[in-house]
Amino acid sequence: MYPYFRVLRMAFSSLFRKRKPIDWRAEFHTSYRPLIGDLDVYPEVNNGRHFVLFDMARYDLAFAIGLVKYVRKNRLAFVVGGSSIRYRKRLAPFRKIRIRTQLVGLDEKFFYFQHTTEQSGAVCSSALVRTALRMKGGTAFPMEVITALGFEANTFMEPWVQDWADWDDKRPWPELSSTE
Protein backbone atom coordinates (compact mmCIF):
# COMPACT_ATOMS: atom_id res chain seq x y z
CA MET A 1 0.00 0.00 0.00
CA TYR A 2 1.20 3.51 -0.76
CA PRO A 3 2.25 5.42 2.37
CA TYR A 4 -0.53 7.99 2.34
CA PHE A 5 -0.14 8.73 6.06
CA ARG A 6 3.53 9.56 5.57
CA VAL A 7 2.64 11.95 2.73
CA LEU A 8 -0.08 13.59 4.83
CA ARG A 9 2.28 13.94 7.78
CA MET A 10 4.91 15.43 5.45
CA ALA A 11 2.37 17.88 4.00
CA PHE A 12 1.14 18.87 7.46
CA SER A 13 4.65 19.35 8.86
CA SER A 14 5.64 21.42 5.82
CA LEU A 15 3.01 23.97 6.85
CA PHE A 16 4.97 24.62 10.05
CA ARG A 17 8.48 24.06 8.75
CA LYS A 18 10.67 27.11 9.08
CA ARG A 19 11.59 28.13 5.56
CA LYS A 20 15.32 28.13 5.00
CA PRO A 21 17.01 29.15 1.79
CA ILE A 22 17.68 25.98 -0.16
CA ASP A 23 20.15 25.46 -2.95
CA TRP A 24 18.06 23.35 -5.34
CA ARG A 25 21.25 21.86 -6.83
CA ALA A 26 22.69 20.79 -3.46
CA GLU A 27 22.18 17.37 -1.91
CA PHE A 28 18.96 17.14 0.13
CA HIS A 29 18.66 14.69 3.03
CA THR A 30 15.55 12.87 4.23
CA SER A 31 15.32 10.26 7.00
CA TYR A 32 12.84 7.41 7.50
CA ARG A 33 12.47 4.24 9.49
CA PRO A 34 11.27 1.33 7.35
CA LEU A 35 8.10 -0.04 8.90
CA ILE A 36 6.19 -3.33 8.54
CA GLY A 37 4.45 -2.12 5.37
CA ASP A 38 7.81 -1.54 3.69
CA LEU A 39 9.03 -5.11 4.14
CA ASP A 40 8.94 -8.26 2.07
CA VAL A 41 8.94 -11.85 3.36
CA TYR A 42 12.70 -11.86 4.13
CA PRO A 43 12.20 -9.22 6.33
CA GLU A 44 13.97 -6.41 4.52
CA VAL A 45 12.78 -3.43 2.56
CA ASN A 46 11.16 -4.67 -0.62
CA ASN A 47 13.03 -3.74 -3.81
CA GLY A 48 10.00 -1.88 -5.18
CA ARG A 49 9.62 -0.04 -1.90
CA HIS A 50 12.97 1.66 -2.50
CA PHE A 51 11.26 3.62 -5.28
CA VAL A 52 8.39 4.58 -2.97
CA LEU A 53 10.92 5.88 -0.45
CA PHE A 54 12.60 7.82 -3.25
CA ASP A 55 9.19 9.28 -4.18
CA MET A 56 8.84 10.39 -0.58
CA ALA A 57 12.28 12.00 -0.63
CA ARG A 58 11.40 13.93 -3.82
CA TYR A 59 8.11 15.04 -2.24
CA ASP A 60 10.00 16.28 0.81
CA LEU A 61 12.31 18.29 -1.45
CA ALA A 62 9.29 19.54 -3.45
CA PHE A 63 7.63 20.79 -0.26
CA ALA A 64 10.87 22.44 0.89
CA ILE A 65 11.38 24.46 -2.33
CA GLY A 66 7.70 25.34 -2.85
CA LEU A 67 7.20 23.03 -5.82
CA VAL A 68 4.13 21.31 -4.37
CA LYS A 69 2.32 24.65 -4.10
CA TYR A 70 3.29 25.44 -7.71
CA VAL A 71 2.11 22.01 -8.90
CA ARG A 72 -1.27 22.41 -7.21
CA LYS A 73 -1.73 25.98 -8.48
CA ASN A 74 -0.93 24.98 -12.07
CA ARG A 75 -2.73 21.61 -11.99
CA LEU A 76 0.36 19.59 -12.74
CA ALA A 77 1.18 16.02 -11.76
CA PHE A 78 4.46 14.41 -10.78
CA VAL A 79 5.37 11.54 -13.14
CA VAL A 80 8.35 9.22 -13.54
CA GLY A 81 9.69 8.73 -17.05
CA GLY A 82 12.39 6.16 -16.33
CA SER A 83 14.65 4.78 -13.65
CA SER A 84 17.62 2.57 -12.95
CA ILE A 85 18.68 1.24 -9.56
CA ARG A 86 21.61 -0.65 -8.06
CA TYR A 87 21.38 -2.53 -4.78
CA ARG A 88 24.39 -3.25 -2.56
CA LYS A 89 23.12 -3.94 0.95
CA ARG A 90 19.79 -4.81 2.51
CA LEU A 91 17.77 -2.16 4.30
CA ALA A 92 16.86 -3.57 7.69
CA PRO A 93 13.48 -2.81 9.26
CA PHE A 94 12.96 -0.21 11.99
CA ARG A 95 16.48 1.19 11.66
CA LYS A 96 16.85 4.76 10.53
CA ILE A 97 17.78 5.26 6.89
CA ARG A 98 18.96 8.42 5.24
CA ILE A 99 18.09 9.19 1.63
CA ARG A 100 20.35 11.62 -0.17
CA THR A 101 18.61 13.26 -3.12
CA GLN A 102 20.36 15.39 -5.69
CA LEU A 103 19.33 16.86 -9.01
CA VAL A 104 21.98 15.60 -11.43
CA GLY A 105 20.43 16.72 -14.70
CA LEU A 106 17.86 19.05 -16.19
CA ASP A 107 16.90 19.17 -19.85
CA GLU A 108 14.04 20.54 -21.93
CA LYS A 109 11.62 17.87 -20.66
CA PHE A 110 12.93 16.05 -17.59
CA PHE A 111 14.46 16.42 -14.15
CA TYR A 112 17.07 13.74 -13.32
CA PHE A 113 17.54 12.80 -9.66
CA GLN A 114 20.08 10.57 -8.00
CA HIS A 115 18.82 8.95 -4.80
CA THR A 116 21.18 7.15 -2.44
CA THR A 117 20.10 5.23 0.67
CA GLU A 118 22.37 4.87 3.67
CA GLN A 119 21.88 2.77 6.77
CA SER A 120 24.27 1.95 9.60
CA GLY A 121 27.15 3.76 7.91
CA ALA A 122 26.85 1.96 4.56
CA VAL A 123 25.49 2.91 1.15
CA CYS A 124 22.70 0.42 0.45
CA SER A 125 21.25 1.44 -2.90
CA SER A 126 21.49 4.14 -5.51
CA ALA A 127 19.02 5.06 -8.23
CA LEU A 128 18.75 7.45 -11.13
CA VAL A 129 15.18 8.61 -11.67
CA ARG A 130 13.97 10.67 -14.62
CA THR A 131 10.90 12.71 -13.67
CA ALA A 132 8.62 15.29 -15.24
CA LEU A 133 5.65 17.46 -14.43
CA ARG A 134 2.68 16.47 -16.54
CA MET A 135 0.01 18.94 -17.56
CA LYS A 136 -3.02 18.72 -19.77
CA GLY A 137 -1.72 18.30 -23.29
CA GLY A 138 1.93 17.70 -22.48
CA THR A 139 4.79 18.23 -20.11
CA ALA A 140 5.81 21.38 -18.24
CA PHE A 141 9.23 22.74 -19.17
CA PRO A 142 11.61 22.22 -16.22
CA MET A 143 13.45 25.51 -16.84
CA GLU A 144 10.19 27.46 -16.63
CA VAL A 145 9.22 25.66 -13.43
CA ILE A 146 12.57 26.29 -11.73
CA THR A 147 12.50 29.95 -12.79
CA ALA A 148 8.90 30.36 -11.55
CA LEU A 149 10.06 29.07 -8.15
CA GLY A 150 12.57 31.94 -8.01
CA PHE A 151 15.74 30.01 -8.81
CA GLU A 152 18.29 30.72 -11.49
CA ALA A 153 18.60 27.72 -13.77
CA ASN A 154 20.37 26.44 -16.84
CA THR A 155 20.04 23.05 -18.41
CA PHE A 156 22.83 20.75 -17.31
CA MET A 157 23.58 17.06 -17.24
CA GLU A 158 26.25 15.07 -15.45
CA PRO A 159 28.11 13.07 -18.17
CA TRP A 160 27.10 9.66 -16.75
CA VAL A 161 23.46 10.81 -16.63
CA GLN A 162 23.65 11.90 -20.27
CA ASP A 163 25.06 8.48 -21.18
CA TRP A 164 22.15 6.77 -19.38
CA ALA A 165 19.56 9.08 -20.99
CA ASP A 166 21.02 8.46 -24.47
CA TRP A 167 20.99 4.70 -23.88
CA ASP A 168 17.42 4.76 -22.57
CA ASP A 169 16.21 6.86 -25.52
CA LYS A 170 17.75 4.38 -28.01
CA ARG A 171 16.24 1.34 -26.34
CA PRO A 172 13.45 -0.01 -28.56
CA TRP A 173 9.94 0.17 -27.22
CA PRO A 174 8.31 -3.29 -27.18
CA GLU A 175 5.55 -4.08 -29.62
CA LEU A 176 2.12 -5.03 -28.36
CA SER A 177 1.80 -8.79 -28.29
CA SER A 178 -1.15 -10.42 -29.96
CA THR A 179 -3.17 -12.41 -27.47
CA GLU A 180 -5.78 -14.57 -29.07
N, C-alpha and C positions, 0 to 999 in steps of 0.2 A: 504494500500500500504506500502511496505517496505521503510524505511527511507533512501533511497539511498543518498540523499543530505547530511544527517547527517554523513553517513559513509565517503563520499567524503571529507567533511569538516574536519572530524577527521583525515583522511589520510593526507590531505594537511597540517593541523596544526602540525601533528607529524613530518613532515619534518623539521620544524623550532623549535620544542620543545627542550629546553635545556635538555640534557640527565643528569638525576640524578641517582645515585645508588639507586636501588629499591630492597627491600627485597621481593622476590616473595611469601613468606609465610605471609607477613603482609597484613593488610586490605588496600584495594585500594579504593579511593573515586572518584566518577564521578557525575557530576551534569547536570541536564537537566531541561527544562521547557516543560511540556506536551503541545502540540499544538493541533489544530483542528483535524488533522489526527490521533491523539492518542485517541480520545474520542469516546464513544458510545452515544446512544440516551438519556442518563440520566443527563447531561453531566459530565462524569467522565472518567478516563482512563479505557479503555476496559480491561477486565481480560486477554485476550490474548496479549494485548499490553505490559503488564508487562514483558512477556518473550522477546519481541522485545527490550525493554529497557535493560533487563539483557544481551541480545546479545551485545548491544551497549557497555555496561560496560565491558564485556569480551574483546571486540575488543579494547577498549581504553587501557586496561591492556596489551593486546597482542602487541599493538603498543609500549607501554612504555618499555616493556622488550625485544623487538626485535623479538618477536615470528612471527609477520606478515611477516617480511623479510625472516625468516627461512621457513615458510610455503610456500611462493612463490618460493623460491629457490629450495625446495624439492618437489614441486608440491603436496602439501597436501591440505586437505580441513577440515575446522572446521565442526564437526557434534555433535548433541546432542543425547545421548543414553538413556536418561530418566530424569524425573523431578518430583518434588512435590512442591506445593506452598500452603501457608496459607495467607489469606487476613484478615486484621483487620480493616483498615480504608480506605476510598475512597481517591484516588489521584485526587485532584482538578486541573482543567485546568489552565495553564498559571502561576502557582505558582512553584517556584523552588523546585525540588526534589533532594535528594542526594541518590545515590545508593552506598552502601558499598558492596564490593566484596572481598571474601576471599577464598583462596584454603583451603579446609578442609579435603581433602583426595587425595591420589595419589596411584594407584595400577599398576599392570602390563599392564593394558589396558586403564584406564580412569583417567581423572582429575575430581575431585568433587568440585564444587564451591557453596558457600552460598552467596546469594544475598539478601540484605535487603534494602527496600526503606524507606526513611524518608521524611516527609513533615510537615512543621509547628511544629516542635518539637515532632512529634509522629512517631512511627514505623508503617508503613502502610501495608507492606507485607514482607514475607520472603520466599525464595525458595531455594531448593537444586537442583542443575543441574549437571547431569553426562555428561561429554563431552569427545570427543576423536578427534584425528587427523587422518583422513582417507587417505590412500594412495592406489595406484593401488595394488590390491591383498591383502589388509588387513588394519591393523591399526598400526600407529606408536607407539612405546613404549614410554610412558611418561617420564620414567627415562632417556632414550637416548636424548629426546628432551630437557629436562631441563639441562642436562649436556652439550649438544651442545651449549646452550645459555650462558654457562659459570657459571652456578650455581651449588652448591653442593646440591645433592638431595638423599633422601632415601624415600622408600615407607612409607606412614603413613596413618592413617585413624582415625578421631575422632570416638569414640565409637558409638555415635548416627548415624553417617554416615554409619558405618559398619552395624549397625542394619537395616537401610533403604536399603542398597545395598543387604544384605542377603534376606530381604523380597522381594525386587523387582526381584531378581534372581529366587526365588521359585515360583513366581506368574506364573500360567499357561498361555501360549500363546494361544490366541483364534484360534479355527479351522476356516477354510474358510467355509463360509456358501454356501449352494447350492442354486443358484437362477435359477429357471427354469420357 
